[in-house]
Amino acid sequence: MKKVDLKVQKLAHFRGDLPKYETGLASGFDVRAQIDKNILLKPGERALIPTGLAFSIPEGFEIQVRPRSGLA
């Protein structure tokens, strides 16, 4: 498998460790919300949730955000 260099920048409000693959066979990694209070979404409602990170996505690739890894 070809290794891809993904550049990640920590923004000013980022706290914690950078996301990483937890196992050799992992297809993705967890990114945590950088929020100070709970956010309640009603059915069908959307919101922008800050991660505190900026990604430089290589050409030909994409980043997907999913509510739970088990729901993919």
DSSP file (Angstrom, degrees, kcal/mol; ACC not computed):
  #  RESIDUE AA STRUCTURE BP1 BP2  ACC     N-H-->O    O-->H-N    N-H-->O    O-->H-N    TCO  KAPPA ALPHA  PHI   PSI    X-CA   Y-CA   Z-CA
    1    1 A M              0   0    0      0, 0.0     2,-0.3     0, 0.0     0, 0.0   0.000 360.0 360.0 360.0 135.5    0.0    0.0    0.0
    2    2 A K        -     0   0    0      1,-0.0     2,-0.4     0, 0.0     0, 0.0  -0.572 360.0-131.2 -75.8 133.4    1.3    3.5   -0.9
    3    3 A K        -     0   0    0     -2,-0.3     2,-0.4     2,-0.0    -1,-0.0  -0.704  18.7-151.4 -86.1 135.6    1.8    5.8    2.0
    4    4 A V        -     0   0    0     -2,-0.4     2,-0.8     2,-0.0     0, 0.0  -0.906  11.1-132.8-111.4 134.6    0.3    9.3    1.7
    5    5 A D        -     0   0    0     -2,-0.4     2,-0.6     2,-0.0    -2,-0.0  -0.777  24.6-170.6 -87.4 110.7    1.7   12.3    3.4
    6    6 A L        -     0   0    0     -2,-0.8     2,-0.4    51,-0.1    51,-0.1  -0.909  11.2-148.2-106.2 115.1   -1.2   14.2    5.0
    7    7 A K  E     -A   56   0A   0     49,-0.8    49,-2.5    -2,-0.6     2,-0.4  -0.695  16.3-172.7 -86.2 131.6   -0.2   17.6    6.4
    8    8 A V  E     -A   55   0A   0     -2,-0.4     2,-0.5    47,-0.2    47,-0.2  -0.984   8.3-159.3-127.3 132.7   -2.2   18.7    9.5
    9    9 A Q  E     -A   54   0A   0     45,-3.0    45,-2.1    -2,-0.4     2,-0.5  -0.948  15.1-136.2-113.3 130.0   -2.0   22.2   11.1
   10   10 A K  E     -A   53   0A   0     -2,-0.5    43,-0.2    43,-0.2     2,-0.1  -0.720  23.6-145.6 -79.7 127.7   -3.1   22.7   14.7
   11   11 A L    >   -     0   0    0     41,-3.2     3,-2.0    -2,-0.5    -1,-0.0  -0.426  30.6 -93.8 -88.3 170.2   -5.2   25.9   15.0
   12   12 A A  T 3  S+     0   0    0      1,-0.3    -1,-0.1    -2,-0.1    -2,-0.0   0.801 123.1  48.4 -57.1 -34.0   -5.2   28.2   18.0
   13   13 A H  T 3  S+     0   0    0      2,-0.0    -1,-0.3    21,-0.0     2,-0.3   0.323  83.1 121.0 -92.6   9.6   -8.1   26.5   19.8
   14   14 A F    <   -     0   0    0     -3,-2.0     2,-0.3    38,-0.3    38,-0.1  -0.546  37.6-178.3 -76.6 135.6   -6.8   23.0   19.4
   15   15 A R        +     0   0    0     -2,-0.3     2,-0.2     2,-0.1    -2,-0.0  -0.977  43.0  18.4-129.3 145.4   -6.3   21.0   22.6
   16   16 A G  S    S-     0   0    0     -2,-0.3     2,-0.3     2,-0.0    -2,-0.0  -0.596  95.5 -30.8 102.4-161.0   -5.0   17.4   22.9
   17   17 A D        -     0   0    0     -2,-0.2    -2,-0.1     1,-0.1     3,-0.1  -0.664  63.7 -99.4 -99.5 153.0   -3.0   15.1   20.7
   18   18 A L        -     0   0    0     -2,-0.3    -1,-0.1     1,-0.1    13,-0.0  -0.398  49.4 -98.4 -64.6 146.2   -3.1   15.0   16.9
   19   19 A P        +     0   0    0      0, 0.0     2,-0.3     0, 0.0    -1,-0.1  -0.329  49.7 175.9 -64.7 150.7   -5.3   12.2   15.5
   20   20 A K        -     0   0    0     10,-0.2    10,-0.4    -3,-0.1     2,-0.3  -0.979  39.5 -88.8-151.0 160.0   -3.5    9.0   14.5
   21   21 A Y        -     0   0    0     -2,-0.3     8,-0.1     1,-0.1     3,-0.1  -0.575  32.2-156.6 -69.2 130.3   -4.3    5.5   13.2
   22   22 A E  S    S+     0   0    0      6,-0.4     2,-0.3    -2,-0.3    -1,-0.1   0.728  72.8  21.6 -85.7 -22.6   -4.8    3.3   16.2
   23   23 A T  S >  S-     0   0    0      1,-0.0     3,-1.2     0, 0.0    -1,-0.1  -0.931  81.5-109.7-139.0 164.1   -3.9    0.0   14.4
   24   24 A G  T 3  S+     0   0    0     -2,-0.3    -1,-0.0     1,-0.2    -3,-0.0   0.751 118.8  45.1 -65.3 -24.9   -2.1   -1.0   11.3
   25   25 A L  T 3  S+     0   0    0      2,-0.0    -1,-0.2    -3,-0.0     2,-0.0   0.345  82.4 128.0-101.4   5.6   -5.3   -2.0    9.6
   26   26 A A    <   -     0   0    0     -3,-1.2     3,-0.1     1,-0.1    -5,-0.1  -0.351  46.0-158.4 -63.9 140.3   -7.3    1.1   10.5
   27   27 A S  S    S-     0   0    0      1,-0.1     2,-0.3    -2,-0.0    -1,-0.1   0.484  72.1  -3.4 -96.7  -4.7   -9.0    2.9    7.6
   28   28 A G        -     0   0    0     -8,-0.1    -6,-0.4     2,-0.0     2,-0.3  -0.950  66.7-119.8-166.0-178.1   -9.3    6.2    9.4
   29   29 A F        -     0   0    0     -2,-0.3     2,-0.3    -8,-0.1    -8,-0.1  -0.946  29.6-100.6-138.2 160.6   -8.8    8.0   12.7
   30   30 A D        -     0   0    0    -10,-0.4     2,-0.5    -2,-0.3   -10,-0.2  -0.629  26.8-165.4 -84.5 134.8  -10.9    9.8   15.2
   31   31 A V        -     0   0    0     -2,-0.3     2,-0.3   -12,-0.1   -13,-0.1  -0.984  15.4-144.0-116.5 128.9  -11.1   13.6   15.3
   32   32 A R        -     0   0    0     -2,-0.5     2,-0.1    19,-0.2    -2,-0.0  -0.714  17.5-109.6-100.0 144.7  -12.6   15.2   18.4
   33   33 A A        -     0   0    0     -2,-0.3     2,-0.8     1,-0.1    18,-0.2  -0.409  19.0-143.1 -66.5 142.1  -14.7   18.3   18.5
   34   34 A Q        +     0   0    0     16,-3.0     2,-0.3    -2,-0.1    18,-0.1  -0.736  49.5 137.8-107.2  79.4  -13.1   21.3   20.1
   35   35 A I        -     0   0    0     -2,-0.8     3,-0.1     1,-0.1     4,-0.0  -0.884  50.1-151.8-127.5 155.7  -16.1   22.8   22.0
   36   36 A D  S    S+     0   0    0     -2,-0.3     2,-0.3     1,-0.1    -1,-0.1   0.573  83.2  29.1-100.5 -14.6  -16.6   24.3   25.4
   37   37 A K  S    S-     0   0    0      0, 0.0    -1,-0.1     0, 0.0     2,-0.0  -0.966  92.1 -88.0-143.5 158.8  -20.3   23.3   25.8
   38   38 A N        -     0   0    0     -2,-0.3     2,-0.5    -3,-0.1    -2,-0.1  -0.310  34.0-147.8 -65.1 148.5  -22.6   20.6   24.6
   39   39 A I        -     0   0    0     -4,-0.0     2,-0.6     2,-0.0    -1,-0.0  -0.987   6.8-158.8-121.0 124.5  -24.4   21.0   21.2
   40   40 A L        -     0   0    0     -2,-0.5     2,-0.5     0, 0.0    -2,-0.0  -0.913   6.7-164.4-107.1 120.1  -27.8   19.5   20.8
   41   41 A L        -     0   0    0     -2,-0.6     3,-0.1     4,-0.1     6,-0.0  -0.888  10.8-141.5-105.5 132.1  -29.0   18.8   17.2
   42   42 A K    >   -     0   0    0     -2,-0.5     3,-2.6     1,-0.2     0, 0.0  -0.481  48.7 -68.3 -81.3 159.8  -32.6   18.1   16.4
   43   43 A P  T 3  S+     0   0    0      0, 0.0    -1,-0.2     0, 0.0     3,-0.1  -0.242 124.5   8.9 -51.8 129.5  -33.4   15.5   13.7
   44   44 A G  T 3  S+     0   0    0      1,-0.3     2,-0.2    -3,-0.1    -2,-0.0   0.327  99.5 129.2  82.0  -7.8  -32.3   16.8   10.3
   45   45 A E    <   -     0   0    0     -3,-2.6     2,-0.3     1,-0.0    -1,-0.3  -0.504  41.3-157.8 -81.4 149.7  -30.5   19.8   11.8
   46   46 A R        +     0   0    0     -2,-0.2     2,-0.3    -3,-0.1    -4,-0.1  -0.892  12.1 176.6-125.4 155.8  -26.9   20.6   10.8
   47   47 A A        -     0   0    0     -2,-0.3     2,-0.6    -6,-0.0    -6,-0.0  -0.987  33.4-114.6-154.2 150.8  -24.1   22.5   12.5
   48   48 A L        -     0   0    0     -2,-0.3    -2,-0.0     2,-0.0     0, 0.0  -0.798  31.9-162.6 -85.7 125.3  -20.5   23.3   11.9
   49   49 A I        -     0   0    0     -2,-0.6     2,-0.1   -14,-0.0   -14,-0.1  -0.946  15.5-130.0-113.9 118.9  -18.4   21.6   14.6
   50   50 A P        -     0   0    0      0, 0.0   -16,-3.0     0, 0.0    -2,-0.0  -0.421  22.5-177.9 -71.6 139.5  -14.8   22.9   15.1
   51   51 A T        -     0   0    0      2,-0.3   -19,-0.2   -18,-0.2     3,-0.1   0.578  37.8-127.6-106.0 -17.1  -12.0   20.4   15.2
   52   52 A G  S    S+     0   0    0      1,-0.3   -41,-3.2   -38,-0.1     2,-0.3   0.617  76.5 103.2  77.6  11.0   -9.1   22.8   15.7
   53   53 A L  E     -A   10   0A   0    -43,-0.2     2,-0.4   -40,-0.1    -1,-0.3  -0.934  54.5-158.9-129.1 149.6   -7.4   21.3   12.8
   54   54 A A  E     -A    9   0A   0    -45,-2.1   -45,-3.0    -2,-0.3     2,-0.4  -0.998  16.4-156.0-125.2 133.4   -6.7   22.2    9.1
   55   55 A F  E     -A    8   0A   0     -2,-0.4     2,-0.8   -47,-0.2   -47,-0.2  -0.884  14.2-147.2-113.1 138.6   -5.8   19.5    6.6
   56   56 A S  E     -A    7   0A   0    -49,-2.5   -49,-0.8    -2,-0.4    -2,-0.0  -0.909  26.4-154.2 -99.0 105.4   -3.9   19.8    3.3
   57   57 A I        -     0   0    0     -2,-0.8     3,-0.1   -51,-0.1   -51,-0.1  -0.713  12.5-125.6 -90.0 120.9   -5.7   17.1    1.3
   58   58 A P    >   -     0   0    0      0, 0.0     3,-1.8     0, 0.0    -1,-0.1  -0.264  38.2 -87.8 -62.3 149.7   -3.5   15.6   -1.5
   59   59 A E  T 3  S+     0   0    0      1,-0.3     3,-0.1     3,-0.0     0, 0.0  -0.322 116.2  27.5 -57.3 135.6   -5.0   15.7   -5.1
   60   60 A G  T 3  S+     0   0    0      1,-0.3     2,-0.3    -3,-0.1    -1,-0.3   0.454 107.5  92.5  89.9   1.5   -7.1   12.6   -5.7
   61   61 A F    <   -     0   0    0     -3,-1.8    -1,-0.3    -4,-0.1     2,-0.3  -0.783  52.7-163.0-122.5 167.1   -8.0   12.1   -2.1
   62   62 A E        -     0   0    0     -2,-0.3     2,-0.4    -3,-0.1    -3,-0.0  -0.949  15.7-132.9-142.7 162.4  -10.9   13.2    0.2
   63   63 A I        -     0   0    0     -2,-0.3     2,-0.4    -6,-0.1    -6,-0.0  -0.981  21.5-161.6-116.9 133.0  -11.6   13.4    3.9
   64   64 A Q        -     0   0    0     -2,-0.4     2,-0.5     2,-0.0    -2,-0.0  -0.928   5.7-154.0-115.6 139.8  -14.9   12.1    5.2
   65   65 A V        -     0   0    0     -2,-0.4     3,-0.0     3,-0.0    -2,-0.0  -0.958  17.3-179.0-112.2 127.2  -16.6   13.0    8.5
   66   66 A R        -     0   0    0     -2,-0.5     3,-0.1     1,-0.1     6,-0.1  -0.935  34.4-127.2-127.2 149.1  -18.9   10.4   10.0
   67   67 A P  S    S+     0   0    0      0, 0.0     2,-0.3     0, 0.0    -1,-0.1   0.864  96.5   3.9 -65.2 -35.5  -20.9   10.5   13.2
   68   68 A R    >   -     0   0    0      1,-0.1     3,-1.8    -3,-0.0     4,-0.3  -0.982  67.3-131.3-149.0 136.9  -19.5    7.2   14.5
   69   69 A S  G >  S+     0   0    0     -2,-0.3     3,-1.3     1,-0.3    -1,-0.1   0.842 108.1  59.0 -60.4 -32.2  -16.9    5.0   12.9
   70   70 A G  G 3  S+     0   0    0      1,-0.2    -1,-0.3     2,-0.1     0, 0.0   0.632  97.8  61.1 -71.8 -12.6  -19.1    1.9   13.3
   71   71 A L  G <         0   0    0     -3,-1.8    -1,-0.2     1,-0.2    -2,-0.2   0.454 360.0 360.0 -91.9  -1.7  -21.9    3.6   11.2
   72   72 A A    <         0   0    0     -3,-1.3    -1,-0.2    -4,-0.3    -2,-0.1   0.508 360.0 360.0 -69.2 360.0  -19.6    3.8    8.1
